[in-house]
Amino acid sequence: MIYTLKHMYLFNFFKNKKEITLILLTLLFFHCKDIRNNIEANGEEKQERPNIIFLLTDDQRWDALSYVGNKSLQTPNIDALATKGIYFNNAYVTTSICAVSRASILSGQYARRHQIWGFSKNFTEEQLNNTYPLLLKKSGYTIGFIGKYGVGNQLPEDKFDYWKGFSGQGTFDQKDDQGNPIHLTEKIGGQALEFLNSQREASKPFCLSISFKAPHVEGDPGYFLPNKAYDSLYTDTKIKVPETSKPTFFDHFPERFTKNNVARNRWESRFATPEMQQASIKKYYQLIFGVDKVVGEIVENLKKTGQDKNTVILFTSDNGFYLGEYGFAGKWYGSDPSIRVPMIIYDPRKQSEGKRVDKKVLNIDIAPTILSIANVKIPETIQGKDLTKIMQNQEVQWRDSFFYEHLWKSSDRYYIPSTEGVVWKDKKYMKYFMNEDTDEVIFEELYDFSIDSKETKNLASGKGQEDLKQIMKQRYELAKKEAQ
């Protein structure tokens, strides 16, 4: 601290020691304030709390990445995040449908707490204020949103500093600023770069949430519409199809379950023949390849702007997707292809080096994890867990089970049996029923993953499995209470 003649004059003027002490404290206060202002101007404060990019795909199942051994598709840029960061081997959603899952991701809550079961219900003002983006904004973050919002029909555009979100399902057929045709995934990529470039000289940290439509289908009954630039991709590849998509598994569910079932009807338009199945899966993979290209562009931009050393990237999907298993397309039900998703966290400040975590993690864990990374207090209303705890120490006490739920009021047009169940250790129990009447049971599933990882042998009605079934039913009831 440099004292001027003016300061010395003040010391001589005030002979009282208390007065001198008061002056020194005042000078120290303004000096510290000047230091803080300089830090903020130079962007050094921003380094204390990282930038955050959250990438969310739509309907990408857990094994739709080359990183996990699927050599039929190419995802080099997403793989690179996993290789340098942390990959969660057992990531699941608590409800497998886009609107509900996205509400759970934003709020960190089970559906039976946030009560958004369909496509038209919006967050209340209080709920919205307790989503991770708005909590970050309150703490000083610049927040941006791009892509499919997916929750209700009221877009919270005015709450964000940068908004390029859209309502409903959107369409892949888009126009750029010059009116030229452009694929939605590519357009989202351009918007992401626009936001990142706007933050080059910013003193505040940012959180950008990018919500892709891909690899979701277009329309109803729906077809996969990737970027035409990738039409030749995988054309000469023989895609490996899921074992349970063979016709011998079509009677896995009883007729009361499958007749007029939306999942069965949509299978007819996408996977009904081996040729259709090959073509649909290839286009599904082409859509994922388009997302991967955007991920690569984002990472490259971060390097060019010098933001790469302080930007944490999270990647996951809102739910999985049947690629013909049991004669189904879509999601909703409790099978792993429907409820299991990829999940990656890349933090350049940590030396993770491709660490894999086997513990069960959920979509409701995203919100508390982002808040923790940003050093923001996690509200008590959040039910998910902070993943940074197991990123730092895999021996920490963690959940060994989770509750799964999908409640749907079926109609003549949309017959989708409701689902509740539990995954506990290496066992799974699922119960299907009509609407919200859990007593009107249509079908039950029970699997032991230690001997049947592909869910081919349903033990629910098997002889000698009564004790296991009873244990799983008790676990189901316990998990259901915990999800309230």
Number of C-alpha atoms within 10 A of each C-alpha: 6 5 8 8 8 8 14 10 10 13 17 10 11 12 10 10 10 10 13 16 12 11 16 13 11 11 15 13 11 11 14 11 12 12 11 14 13 13 14 15 15 13 16 14 17 19 15 12 18 25 24 23 22 18 20 25 24 23 30 28 26 25 15 23 23 15 21 14 10 14 13 16 22 21 22 17 20 22 19 15 25 25 18 19 24 22 26 24 19 17 23 30 30 29 31 27 25 25 25 27 27 27 29 33 26 22 31 30 25 28 23 15 15 18 15 21 20 16 15 13 15 20 20 10 9 8 14 18 17 21 23 24 27 18 20 23 19 13 14 14 24 22 25 24 25 22 25 26 27 25 26 18 15 14 15 16 14 8 15 15 13 17 20 17 20 19 14 14 17 17 16 21 15 15 13 13 8 6 8 8 12 16 19 23 27 18 20 22 22 16 18 26 18 11 19 18 15 11 16 12 11 15 18 19 24 27 24 23 22 24 24 24 25 28 26 24 23 18 12 8 13 13 16 22 22 27 19 11 10 15 13 10 16 19 13 7 11 10 17 11 15 14 15 18 19 14 14 11 14 18 11 18 16 11 12 11 18 21 13 15 20 20 23 21 18 20 24 17 17 24 23 17 13 13 10 15 19 21 18 20 22 24 23 24 26 27 23 26 25 23 26 20 17 21 23 18 17 20 18 14 17 19 12 11 13 12 18 20 14 19 23 23 23 23 21 23 30 31 32 30 29 25 26 29 23 25 26 24 22 25 24 25 27 27 20 20 25 27 28 28 28 25 24 24 23 24 22 17 12 12 12 19 13 17 14 18 16 12 18 18 27 24 30 28 24 26 27 27 23 25 21 16 17 22 14 18 12 21 15 6 13 19 21 22 21 20 22 16 15 17 20 11 10 14 10 10 9 14 12 12 19 24 24 27 24 24 23 19 14 15 9 8 9 13 19 25 26 24 25 24 28 27 23 19 15 14 18 24 27 24 26 26 21 20 18 17 11 15 10 12 14 17 16 19 21 25 23 19 15 9 10 13 13 15 19 14 16 15 19 18 12 11 7 9 12 13 9 17 22 11 11 21 18 13 20 25 14 14 19 18 9 12 17 12
